[in-house]
């Protein structure tokens, strides 16, 4: 299994991962819409989509945004989003490998933190992140614009 930056050719596999009931429950973008967003992501200096690939098949994915801050003496921070692993592949180290890959990218970029949020209903995901050493810190807030 390898973790690498995704290409546009990986988007069908990524969308299939997001169609899982715990994530988007079958409601996913068209490939054309995904390609447009993928292109927009590349307009940002450090906003990328990554995949875990096993035997030529996409079995996991996440996005990583590394951004510079005016606070923290200009240190960078990172946000991980949209983490998904193929259900039949869960528990086989794919998520662990993806998060280790993301942490290494963050270390190389000089990030002072790598953060993510997870829906309150996703208890198994919370246990997974706890097991990786993520600390529950503060609160995550959201509002509909």
Secondary structure as the mmCIF struct_conf table of DSSP 4:
data_model
#
loop_
_struct_conf.conf_type_id
_struct_conf.id
_struct_conf.beg_label_comp_id
_struct_conf.beg_label_asym_id
_struct_conf.beg_label_seq_id
_struct_conf.end_label_comp_id
_struct_conf.end_label_asym_id
_struct_conf.end_label_seq_id
STRN STRN1 UNK A 2 UNK A 5
HELX_RH_3T_P HELX_RH_3T_P1 UNK A 8 UNK A 10
HELX_RH_AL_P HELX_RH_AL_P1 UNK A 11 UNK A 18
TURN_TY1_P TURN_TY1_P1 UNK A 19 UNK A 19
BEND BEND1 UNK A 20 UNK A 20
TURN_TY1_P TURN_TY1_P2 UNK A 21 UNK A 26
HELX_RH_AL_P HELX_RH_AL_P2 UNK A 31 UNK A 41
TURN_TY1_P TURN_TY1_P3 UNK A 42 UNK A 43
BEND BEND2 UNK A 44 UNK A 44
TURN_TY1_P TURN_TY1_P4 UNK A 45 UNK A 46
STRN STRN2 UNK A 47 UNK A 54
TURN_TY1_P TURN_TY1_P5 UNK A 55 UNK A 56
STRN STRN3 UNK A 57 UNK A 68
BEND BEND3 UNK A 70 UNK A 71
HELX_RH_3T_P HELX_RH_3T_P2 UNK A 72 UNK A 74
STRN STRN4 UNK A 76 UNK A 85
HELX_RH_3T_P HELX_RH_3T_P3 UNK A 87 UNK A 89
TURN_TY1_P TURN_TY1_P6 UNK A 90 UNK A 91
BEND BEND4 UNK A 92 UNK A 93
HELX_RH_AL_P HELX_RH_AL_P3 UNK A 94 UNK A 108
TURN_TY1_P TURN_TY1_P7 UNK A 109 UNK A 110
STRN STRN5 UNK A 111 UNK A 116
TURN_TY1_P TURN_TY1_P8 UNK A 120 UNK A 121
HELX_RH_AL_P HELX_RH_AL_P4 UNK A 123 UNK A 131
TURN_TY1_P TURN_TY1_P9 UNK A 132 UNK A 133
BEND BEND5 UNK A 138 UNK A 138
#
